[in-house]
Amino acid sequence: MGTLMTNQTLIENYQKRIKRIVITEEEIKEAIKKVGAEIAKSYTGRPLLLVSVLKGAFVFMADLSRAINAPCEIAFMCAKSYFSGTSSSGEVNIIMDIDRDIKDLDVIIVEDIVDTGRTLKRICEILKERKPHSLRVVSLLDKPDRRVVDFNPDISLFTIPDFFVIGYGLDCAEQYRNLPYIAEYNQEV
């Protein structure tokens, strides 16, 4: 009986941290459909590689890749600047690199959120050294008020103000990635 109470308390605490829905599941789907069509049109007949930045972008990558009605390959990188809290550490660590030669390929980095810009700027520097034909960044979310480096995504589906968000792949201490929408995280609970 004590375990049931503990599980119920965990669920209640989990739900209390979802302050409000910022972007609905339907809004996300519609924006992805539109961007996927634009990408397919822009890269017709050219080798395209989508690079997902793990872990946060995996949900966005899955949906975006299905919305691109053109041949494309998929690769993954893992970079970390958030460790267990709600603010960036300021350091970017590449935990896992892509395992493919990208020379002469059109590469699109698929990211969940551009916040300070440090992570994406560093990833772009690394990939540009490998001489792709082109390199672009598509981000689900852009938070320009937090930018500390000169970096902007080529395409962002949504621009949001400066508050911490969860859901649709974005987490807080590895929780909330499974939400089908973007929500503001309630830090006061």
Helices and strands as residue ranges (DSSP letters): H 2-16, E 18-23, H 25-42, E 48-54, H 58-67, E 73-80, E 93-96, E 106-114, H 118-128, E 134-142, G 144-146, E 155-159, E 165-166, E 182-185
